[in-house]
């Protein structure tokens, strides 16, 4: 796989470089609430601009339905990128139309342009290869056939999409610094990790994590499970879970995992429960076998926090993906913060698997320097650890 350093060695002064970044940040209206992914894109962009490239960035935001939606415009992202880059970022109000054409044509050496949300074009995510290739050719026409392509959006490398996969087939292609770093870090988790190796998985659905659970259980020393997915495991043990999240169709699967790997799986022993899914709900702390029918679990309890932290303290290698409670509500954030604090307090090789986990670290004010690596790609990191073929990486190897 060729890297950005290989491209820089060739020289990019005055050359147009199309960069696929992951700028899919959370928004409250037009206010960016976590700019972690924007900041993660800086090393690649700065290296290219410093070398005199004309940098054209494609990215997506949210899940528009293949047509423009104002709430998913990348305009606020362009403004924040200008701030953190410390240089103007010109924003094109379309993807491959008149605004994009004039913006790219006027781009000076060392300049950066951001195109409007690539998912405003239905061809980006089309299952039809011809549709995706048509958009890819339009992007190549926009930047010119002598341009280079740098893939730096790790959060989308598990998607076979036009700006991720098909463009790379049409231009000389290179892995950006972020993609190179992410893959190197995750590789360390799959090849002879230092032990004890502890994995913490949270989030809402067992089905979302089943692949990585199955892949990692033979490798890990301990698997700590929290979040909404824990209640399906409790149901598999025969416990009532009240109104807690439950995937009834996964109970048998969870039962099988417990029978085969019960010595490695650590489940919560107590929960913070509530009589409503609301920040001002009435709350209580109960054992895992005592959730009332009309209540729901929304966080792990204090005994579980202590037990999980004790296991984390012994670890030499840690992978954490998924909050263990509804951390967005202060009443149910203590469990997730306890996990983050326990990891950050240690000296293990620790990887936070992107998505909500990364957002939780920042939202809850945990010092990011306490973690070896905070991934930008939740789904991509999980699929990488499952051993799946990621189209956005395999195409770079061609």
C-alpha positions as CSV (number, residue, x, y, z in Angstrom):
1,X,0.0,0.0,0.0
2,X,1.5,3.4,-1.0
3,X,1.3,6.1,1.6
4,X,1.2,9.8,1.7
5,X,5.0,9.9,2.3
6,X,5.4,8.1,-1.0
7,X,3.3,10.8,-2.8
8,X,5.2,13.6,-1.1
9,X,8.5,12.0,-2.2
10,X,7.3,12.3,-5.8
11,X,6.4,15.9,-5.3
12,X,3.0,17.6,-5.3
13,X,3.8,21.3,-5.7
14,X,1.1,22.8,-8.0
15,X,-0.6,19.4,-8.4
16,X,-4.2,18.8,-7.5
17,X,-4.8,16.1,-4.8
18,X,-8.3,14.8,-4.1
19,X,-8.5,13.8,-0.4
20,X,-11.4,11.7,1.0
21,X,-11.6,12.8,4.7
22,X,-14.0,11.8,7.4
23,X,-15.6,15.0,8.7
24,X,-18.8,13.4,9.9
25,X,-19.0,15.4,13.1
26,X,-22.0,15.7,15.5
27,X,-24.1,18.9,15.1
28,X,-26.5,20.7,17.3
29,X,-28.3,22.7,14.7
30,X,-25.3,24.4,13.0
31,X,-23.0,24.1,16.0
32,X,-20.3,21.4,16.0
33,X,-20.3,19.7,19.4
34,X,-17.2,17.5,18.8
35,X,-14.6,18.4,16.2
36,X,-12.4,15.4,16.9
37,X,-12.6,14.1,13.4
38,X,-11.9,17.5,11.9
39,X,-8.7,17.7,14.0
40,X,-7.7,14.2,13.1
41,X,-7.7,15.2,9.4
42,X,-5.2,18.0,9.9
43,X,-1.9,16.1,9.6
44,X,-2.6,14.9,6.1
45,X,-4.0,18.3,5.0
46,X,-1.1,20.2,6.5
47,X,1.5,18.0,4.9
48,X,-0.1,18.4,1.5
49,X,-0.6,22.2,1.7
50,X,3.0,22.7,3.1
51,X,4.2,20.8,0.0
52,X,2.3,23.1,-2.3
53,X,-0.6,20.8,-3.4
54,X,-4.0,22.1,-4.4
55,X,-6.1,20.1,-2.0
56,X,-9.7,19.2,-2.8
57,X,-11.5,17.5,0.0
58,X,-14.6,15.3,-0.2
59,X,-16.5,14.2,2.9
60,X,-20.0,13.4,4.1
61,X,-22.1,14.4,7.0
62,X,-25.0,12.4,8.4
63,X,-27.3,10.3,6.3
64,X,-29.0,12.4,3.7
65,X,-31.2,10.5,1.2
66,X,-29.1,11.2,-1.9
67,X,-30.3,14.8,-2.3
68,X,-29.3,18.1,-0.7
69,X,-30.6,18.7,2.9
70,X,-29.7,21.9,4.6
71,X,-29.2,20.3,8.0
72,X,-26.5,18.1,6.5
73,X,-24.5,20.8,4.7
74,X,-20.8,20.8,5.2
75,X,-20.7,24.6,5.5
76,X,-20.2,24.6,9.3
77,X,-17.5,22.1,8.8
78,X,-15.7,24.3,6.3
79,X,-15.8,27.2,8.8
80,X,-14.4,25.0,11.7
81,X,-11.7,23.5,9.4
82,X,-10.6,27.1,8.5
83,X,-10.2,27.8,12.2
84,X,-8.3,24.7,13.1
85,X,-6.2,24.7,9.9
86,X,-5.3,28.3,10.4
87,X,-5.8,29.0,6.7
88,X,-8.8,29.7,4.5
89,X,-10.9,26.7,3.3
90,X,-13.0,27.6,0.3
91,X,-16.4,25.9,0.3
92,X,-18.1,24.7,-2.9
93,X,-21.9,24.7,-2.5
94,X,-22.2,21.6,-4.7
95,X,-20.2,18.4,-5.4
96,X,-19.4,18.3,-9.1
97,X,-21.4,21.3,-10.4
98,X,-20.7,24.9,-11.3
99,X,-19.6,25.9,-7.8
100,X,-17.2,23.0,-7.5
101,X,-15.8,23.6,-10.9
102,X,-15.1,27.3,-10.3
103,X,-13.8,26.7,-6.8
104,X,-11.3,24.0,-8.0
105,X,-10.2,26.1,-11.0
106,X,-9.4,29.1,-8.7
107,X,-7.6,27.0,-6.1
108,X,-4.0,28.2,-5.6
109,X,-1.0,26.0,-4.7
110,X,-1.2,25.3,-1.0
111,X,-4.9,26.0,-0.9
112,X,-7.8,23.9,0.4
113,X,-11.3,23.5,-1.0
114,X,-14.1,21.5,0.6
115,X,-16.8,20.2,-1.7
116,X,-20.4,19.9,-0.5
117,X,-21.6,16.7,1.2
118,X,-20.8,13.8,-1.2
119,X,-23.9,12.0,0.0
120,X,-26.1,14.7,-1.5
121,X,-25.5,12.7,-4.7
122,X,-27.3,9.3,-4.7
123,X,-24.6,7.8,-6.8
124,X,-22.1,7.9,-3.9
125,X,-23.8,5.1,-1.9
126,X,-25.5,3.3,-4.8
127,X,-25.3,-0.5,-4.9
128,X,-25.1,-0.1,-8.7
129,X,-21.4,-0.1,-9.7
130,X,-22.1,1.9,-12.9
131,X,-23.7,4.7,-10.9
132,X,-20.8,4.9,-8.5
133,X,-18.3,4.8,-11.3
134,X,-20.1,7.6,-13.1
135,X,-19.8,9.8,-10.0
136,X,-16.2,8.8,-9.6
137,X,-15.4,9.9,-13.2
138,X,-17.2,13.2,-12.5
139,X,-14.9,13.8,-9.5
140,X,-11.8,12.9,-11.5
141,X,-12.9,15.2,-14.3
142,X,-13.3,18.0,-11.7
143,X,-9.8,17.6,-10.3
144,X,-8.1,16.6,-13.6
145,X,-6.7,13.3,-14.8
146,X,-3.2,14.1,-13.5
147,X,-4.4,14.5,-9.9
148,X,-3.7,12.0,-7.1
149,X,-6.1,10.5,-4.6
150,X,-5.4,10.3,-0.9
151,X,-7.7,8.2,1.2
152,X,-7.8,9.6,4.8
153,X,-11.3,8.9,6.0
154,X,-10.8,5.8,8.1
155,X,-14.4,6.0,9.3
156,X,-15.6,5.1,5.8
157,X,-13.1,2.5,4.5
158,X,-15.5,-0.3,5.3
159,X,-17.9,1.2,2.7
160,X,-17.8,0.5,-1.1
161,X,-18.7,4.0,-2.1
162,X,-17.8,6.2,-5.0
163,X,-15.5,8.7,-3.2
164,X,-13.9,5.9,-1.2
165,X,-13.5,3.0,-3.5
166,X,-14.3,3.8,-7.1
167,X,-12.2,7.0,-7.3
168,X,-9.2,5.1,-6.1
169,X,-9.5,2.9,-9.2
170,X,-9.2,5.9,-11.5
171,X,-6.3,7.8,-9.9
172,X,-2.9,7.1,-8.4
173,X,-3.9,6.3,-4.8
174,X,-2.3,6.7,-1.4
175,X,-3.2,6.1,2.2
176,X,-3.2,9.3,4.2
177,X,-1.6,9.6,7.6
178,X,-4.8,8.9,9.5
179,X,-5.6,5.8,7.6
180,X,-2.0,4.6,8.0
181,X,-2.1,5.2,11.7
182,X,-5.5,3.6,12.3
183,X,-4.6,0.4,10.5
184,X,-1.2,0.2,12.2
185,X,-2.7,0.6,15.7
186,X,-5.6,-1.9,15.1
187,X,-3.1,-4.4,13.6
188,X,-1.4,-4.5,17.0
189,X,-4.6,-5.7,18.5
190,X,-4.9,-8.6,16.1
191,X,-1.2,-9.9,16.0
192,X,0.2,-11.1,19.3
193,X,-1.1,-8.4,21.7
194,X,0.6,-8.0,25.0
195,X,-1.4,-9.7,27.8
196,X,-3.6,-9.6,29.7
197,X,-5.8,-8.4,26.8
198,X,-9.0,-6.9,27.9
199,X,-11.9,-5.8,25.7
200,X,-14.8,-3.6,26.8
201,X,-17.9,-3.6,24.6
202,X,-21.0,-1.5,25.1
203,X,-23.6,0.1,22.9
204,X,-27.2,-0.8,22.4
205,X,-27.4,-4.0,20.3
206,X,-25.7,-7.4,20.5
207,X,-26.3,-7.9,16.8
208,X,-24.0,-4.8,16.0
209,X,-21.2,-6.4,17.9
210,X,-21.7,-10.1,17.3
211,X,-19.0,-10.3,14.6
212,X,-16.3,-8.7,16.8
213,X,-17.4,-10.7,19.9
214,X,-17.1,-13.9,18.0
215,X,-13.7,-12.9,16.5
216,X,-12.2,-11.6,19.7
217,X,-13.4,-14.1,22.3
218,X,-10.8,-16.7,21.4
219,X,-8.0,-14.1,21.6
220,X,-8.9,-12.0,24.7
221,X,-8.4,-12.7,28.4
222,X,-11.5,-10.8,29.5
223,X,-14.5,-9.4,27.8
224,X,-16.4,-6.8,29.8
225,X,-20.0,-6.2,28.5
226,X,-22.1,-3.2,29.4
227,X,-24.6,-0.9,27.7
228,X,-27.9,-2.0,26.2
229,X,-26.4,-5.2,24.9
230,X,-25.9,-6.4,28.5
231,X,-29.6,-7.0,29.0
232,X,-29.8,-9.6,26.3
233,X,-27.0,-11.5,28.0
234,X,-28.9,-11.2,31.3
235,X,-32.0,-12.5,29.6
236,X,-29.9,-15.4,28.4
237,X,-29.1,-16.2,32.0
238,X,-32.8,-16.2,32.8
239,X,-33.1,-12.8,34.5
240,X,-35.9,-10.4,33.9
241,X,-34.8,-7.1,32.4
242,X,-38.0,-5.0,32.7
243,X,-38.3,-2.4,30.0
244,X,-34.5,-2.4,29.3
245,X,-33.2,-2.8,25.7
246,X,-33.6,-6.4,24.7
247,X,-32.9,-8.3,21.4
248,X,-35.1,-11.3,22.0
249,X,-33.8,-12.9,18.7
250,X,-30.2,-12.9,20.1
251,X,-30.9,-14.6,23.5
252,X,-30.0,-18.0,22.2
253,X,-26.8,-16.6,20.6
254,X,-25.8,-15.0,23.9
255,X,-26.6,-18.2,25.8
256,X,-24.2,-20.1,23.5
257,X,-21.5,-17.5,24.0
258,X,-21.8,-17.7,27.8
259,X,-21.7,-21.5,27.7
260,X,-18.6,-21.6,25.5
261,X,-16.7,-18.6,26.9
262,X,-18.3,-17.9,30.3
263,X,-14.9,-17.9,32.0
264,X,-13.9,-14.8,29.9
265,X,-17.2,-12.8,29.8
266,X,-17.8,-10.4,32.7
267,X,-21.4,-9.0,32.9
268,X,-22.7,-6.2,35.2
269,X,-23.8,-7.3,38.6
270,X,-25.8,-4.1,39.3
271,X,-27.5,-1.3,37.4
272,X,-28.7,2.2,37.7
273,X,-32.3,1.9,36.7
274,X,-35.0,4.5,35.9
275,X,-38.8,4.6,35.6
276,X,-38.5,6.5,32.3
277,X,-36.0,7.2,29.6
278,X,-35.5,10.8,30.6
279,X,-32.8,12.9,32.3
280,X,-35.1,13.7,35.2
281,X,-36.5,10.2,35.7
282,X,-36.7,8.6,39.1
283,X,-33.7,6.3,39.6
284,X,-32.6,3.4,41.8
285,X,-29.7,1.0,42.0
286,X,-30.5,-2.7,41.9
287,X,-28.8,-6.1,41.4
288,X,-28.7,-7.6,38.0
289,X,-31.4,-10.1,39.0
290,X,-33.8,-7.4,40.5
291,X,-34.9,-5.1,37.7
292,X,-38.6,-4.3,38.2
293,X,-40.9,-5.0,35.2
294,X,-41.8,-1.3,34.8
295,X,-38.2,0.0,35.0
296,X,-35.2,0.0,32.7
297,X,-31.5,-0.2,33.1
298,X,-29.6,2.9,31.8
299,X,-26.2,2.5,33.3
300,X,-24.0,0.0,35.1
301,X,-24.0,0.3,38.9
302,X,-21.3,1.2,41.4
303,X,-20.3,-2.4,42.2
304,X,-19.9,-3.2,38.5
305,X,-17.8,0.0,38.0
306,X,-15.5,-1.1,40.7
307,X,-15.2,-4.7,39.3
308,X,-14.7,-3.5,35.7
309,X,-12.0,-1.0,36.9
310,X,-10.2,-3.7,38.7
311,X,-9.9,-5.9,35.6
312,X,-8.9,-2.9,33.5
313,X,-6.1,-2.1,36.0
314,X,-4.5,-5.5,35.3
315,X,-4.5,-5.1,31.5
316,X,-1.5,-4.7,29.2
317,X,-3.7,-4.2,26.1
318,X,-7.2,-2.7,26.0
319,X,-9.8,-2.2,23.3
320,X,-13.0,-0.3,24.2
321,X,-15.9,0.2,21.9
322,X,-19.3,1.5,23.1
323,X,-20.5,3.4,26.1
324,X,-21.8,1.3,29.0
325,X,-24.7,3.7,29.8
326,X,-26.7,6.6,28.4
327,X,-23.8,8.9,29.0
328,X,-25.5,11.9,27.3
329,X,-27.7,12.1,30.4
330,X,-25.7,13.1,33.6
331,X,-27.7,10.7,35.8
332,X,-26.5,7.8,33.7
333,X,-23.0,8.8,32.7
334,X,-21.0,7.6,35.8
335,X,-20.4,4.1,34.4
336,X,-19.0,5.2,31.1
337,X,-16.8,7.8,32.9
338,X,-15.6,5.2,35.3
339,X,-14.5,3.0,32.3
340,X,-12.7,5.9,30.6
341,X,-11.0,7.0,33.8
342,X,-9.8,3.5,34.6
343,X,-8.3,3.1,31.2
344,X,-6.7,6.6,31.2
345,X,-5.2,6.0,34.7
346,X,-3.3,2.9,33.5
347,X,-0.2,2.5,31.3
348,X,-1.7,-0.2,29.0
349,X,-1.7,0.0,25.2
350,X,-5.2,1.3,24.9
351,X,-7.4,1.9,21.9
352,X,-10.8,3.6,22.0
353,X,-12.8,2.3,19.1
354,X,-14.3,5.5,17.8
355,X,-18.0,6.5,17.5
356,X,-19.9,7.1,20.7
357,X,-16.9,6.0,22.8
358,X,-14.7,8.7,21.5
359,X,-17.5,11.3,21.9
360,X,-17.9,10.1,25.5
361,X,-14.3,10.6,26.3
362,X,-14.5,14.3,25.2
363,X,-18.0,15.0,26.5
364,X,-17.1,13.6,30.0
365,X,-13.9,15.6,30.2
366,X,-11.5,12.7,30.3
367,X,-7.9,13.6,29.4
368,X,-7.3,12.2,25.9
369,X,-3.6,11.8,26.5
370,X,-4.4,8.9,28.8
371,X,-5.3,6.7,25.8
372,X,-2.8,5.3,23.3
373,X,-5.2,5.9,20.4
374,X,-8.7,7.2,19.9
375,X,-10.1,5.9,16.6
376,X,-12.2,8.0,14.3
377,X,-14.0,5.0,12.9
378,X,-16.3,2.9,15.1
379,X,-17.8,0.6,12.5
380,X,-14.6,0.4,10.5
381,X,-12.5,-0.5,13.6
382,X,-14.9,-3.3,14.5
383,X,-14.9,-4.7,11.0
384,X,-11.1,-4.5,10.9
385,X,-10.9,-6.5,14.2
386,X,-13.5,-9.0,12.8
387,X,-11.0,-9.7,10.0
388,X,-13.4,-8.5,7.3
389,X,-12.2,-7.2,4.0
390,X,-12.6,-3.4,4.0
391,X,-13.1,-2.2,0.4
392,X,-11.5,1.2,1.1
393,X,-8.3,-0.5,2.2
394,X,-8.2,-3.3,-0.3
395,X,-8.5,-0.9,-3.2
396,X,-5.4,1.0,-1.9
397,X,-3.4,-2.2,-2.1
398,X,-4.2,-2.7,-5.8
